[in-house]
Each structure stands twice: as structure tokens, then as C-alpha cells.
Amino acid sequence: MKIKVKKEAIIDGLQKVQSVINPRNALPVLSNVLFRAEDGKLELTATDMSMTIRATVEAEVIKPGATTLPAKRIFGVFRELNVDEATMEVSDDNIAFIKAGSYSSRIHGISETDYPSLPELEEPKTYTLDQGAFRNMLKLASYAASIDPNRPLLNGVFLHFNNNKLSVVATDSRRLALVEQEVDFPADAGMELIVPLKTIDELLRTMGDTGNLTILATPKQIAFQFDGVLVISKLTEGTYPNFRQVIPQGASNRVVLEREMLLAAIRRTSQLVIDAISGVKLMFTPNRLEILAAAPEIGEARESMDVKYKGPEITIAFNPTFLMDPLKALTTDEVYLDLVDDTNPGMIRSTINFVYVLMPIRIS
């Protein structure tokens, strides 16, 4: 194999794939990136056996071929080059010789025959979405997923394709985020998929704000194709909880709030909250909100702000981090807080098809 490649192109490709590599993997070849050069392009592939990422970059392919090279080492070499282009030639015994200006090096690799094959999806359902819109849906929901390893069904994001609508859901049982969007797909392509949180994090890191996204899914695997990148992941097996039954009905008390103002006020007052159990207390009276955070032996903080509200007096407390998360993810100027009373969950809504359900904290 012999190629000429631009420094920035290969660095960008390596950055997209190498984060999937588990440094504690027992198999040395899984610490490597698979390089495959053919037809005027270079494919870079990395895997941890649960998720595989492949990025395609432009290259001048002088001699096609393939090898695997240590991800950390090869990335460091190209990152530190002081010229824009490099030549890499790989011998039959998988030694890569890199030349760039006055610099030269050799790196020992492992044969591509020892590298796992790219997973194949048999008869997948196919969906085409706007990349930026899907990325925003993941951003609006994924923070609510559980990170408790003992709850694998909740350690991911639920994608529900049904009736020409995609529902994206995440919950840790104390809160739930749901965002929905109309999507065109065949009537027989309805599916329920639980995508592991690690895969979601990679998508959020790698996807852009424009362009098309193709999703291919089977009951056990899912693939995402966009901008020369292919992400293939195993799915979490099992039945996701019925998320719609936890969304309160009949929350008659709506507060209209300025999102950024509320976020800043919660951030300021919560500096005196020492743990999630302490919470921040929200006291609503007509057209007024007072926020209180207090911790024994530390002190307390208060802040008031004008709101649009005509209902009865309600005092309710929430985990401040959980309260701020959707406010950070949303971009609308206003948000709606729907309340029943001080013991039932509160709901944050927006002008988009989004709902966030948050359990209150009982404090004195």
C-alpha cells in the first residue's frame, strides 16, 4: 500500500474514529485503526466490537492495500507534522514508512487479516433524515438517560419509528425527555430501537448541522451514514418502558418563563446546594417566581423574577441540575412549566414538539 494524503484530512478522519477504541482491550489489533486504500480514497476504521466507526478521506492512492496501525501513535505522528502532505508506504510485513518534508518514520502494524470484519446488516429498514434535525433531537433528549450500569434498558436513547413519526426518548426514572418529529418512511418500517448512550455520544460528537443522514436498522444493529462517516452499533435488547404513561395529564397551571433568565437564576442560586437531595425551591405566586436554595451550615440564596402566571400559589422543589439540563438544550426564548401541585411531576414544554417530565423533591 502506498498513498499521499493531506495532513488535515487524515487528522480529521482519525479524530472521527479513534475515540471508539477501548485502551484496555485485551486484543492488540483492537488498539489499531484499519487503513484501507483503494479507488482514490482512504478508509479509516476503528471498533470496540460493540460499535464500529469508519471515516473516508480523500487520498492519492499510488498502490492499493490495507493494514492496521496503532491509533494513538499514528495520530500523534500526523498531528505533529510541519508540512501539509505526507507519503505513507506499507511493506508486506505491515511496517508503515511515513515521509513528510525532512521527516521520516516507521511504525510497526498488524495485518488487516487479523482485524474484525465490518458488521453487516441483513435486510435493514431504511430512514432518511436531516442530519442537523436528528442531532438536535438527540441533544434534547440524551442527557436524561440513566448512567447506572445496573439499568441497561435505560442506558441509552429510545428511537421509536411509528406512523410517520420519530419519537426520541430518554429517562433515568426520575426524569424523562421526549422530542418528536414527522418523518416519511414506509408503513412496514415501524421499529423500536434502544441505542446505547456511548453510540449517541459519538453521533453528537461527529454529526454536523447540515446534510442528509441515512439510518439503517435491524432488530439487533443500527447504522448511521453521513458526510463520509459510517457508525455501526449493537442495540440494547429488551422492551423499553411505556414512556407515555408517565407523562402527567391535566396539568392546569402553566407558567411562562424566559428560558435564559431562568437558567441563569437557577445556576446562581444552586451554588449553595451541596447535593441533589437539597434541591432548589420554586415559589410561584401570580406573575412572580421566587427561587430559594438553602443548605445547613452553608447559607442560602434567593432570587426573584417576573413570570407569566395566573394560577394558585405553588411551592415545588427540583434537583437543580435536572432542572437546568433541558434549559441548556433548548434554544427557544420562552419555555412553559406545567404544574399540577407540589407533589406531582412538573413538565417543561416548548414551542417545538418537546416535553420534559421531572419528579419533584420533597424538602421541608
Stockholm file with secondary structure:
# STOCKHOLM 1.0

chainA/1-364         MKIKVKKEAIIDGLQKVQSVINPRNALPVLSNVLFRAEDGKLELTATDMSMTIRATVEAEVIKPGATTLPAKRIFGVFRELNVDEATMEVSDDNIAFIKAGSYSSRIHGISETDYPSLPELEEPKTYTLDQGAFRNMLKLASYAASIDPNRPLLNGVFLHFNNNKLSVVATDSRRLALVEQEVDFPADAGMELIVPLKTIDELLRTMGDTGNLTILATPKQIAFQFDGVLVISKLTEGTYPNFRQVIPQGASNRVVLEREMLLAAIRRTSQLVIDAISGVKLMFTPNRLEILAAAPEIGEARESMDVKYKGPEITIAFNPTFLMDPLKALTTDEVYLDLVDDTNPGMIRSTINFVYVLMPIRIS
#=GR chainA/1-364 SS CEEEEEHHHHHHHHHHHGGGCCTTCSSGGGGEEEEEEETTEEEEEEECSSEEEEEEEECEEEECEEEEEEHHHHHHHHHTCSSSEEEEEECTTSEEEEEETTEEEEEECBCGGGSCCCCCCSSCEEEEEEHHHHHHHHHHHGGGSCCCTTCGGGSEEEEEEETTEEEEEEECSSEEEEEEEECCCCGGGCEEEEEEHHHHHHHHHHCCSSSEEEEEECSSEEEEEETTEEEEEECCCSCCCCGGGGSCSCCCEEEEEEHHHHHHHHHHHGGGCCSTTTCEEEEEETTEEEEEEEETTTEEEEEEEECBCCSCCEEEEECHHHHHHHHHHCCCSEEEEEESCSSSCEEEECSSSEEEEECCCCCC
#=GC SS_cons         CEEEEEHHHHHHHHHHHGGGCCTTCSSGGGGEEEEEEETTEEEEEEECSSEEEEEEEECEEEECEEEEEEHHHHHHHHHTCSSSEEEEEECTTSEEEEEETTEEEEEECBCGGGSCCCCCCSSCEEEEEEHHHHHHHHHHHGGGSCCCTTCGGGSEEEEEEETTEEEEEEECSSEEEEEEEECCCCGGGCEEEEEEHHHHHHHHHHCCSSSEEEEEECSSEEEEEETTEEEEEECCCSCCCCGGGGSCSCCCEEEEEEHHHHHHHHHHHGGGCCSTTTCEEEEEETTEEEEEEEETTTEEEEEEEECBCCSCCEEEEECHHHHHHHHHHCCCSEEEEEESCSSSCEEEECSSSEEEEECCCCCC
//
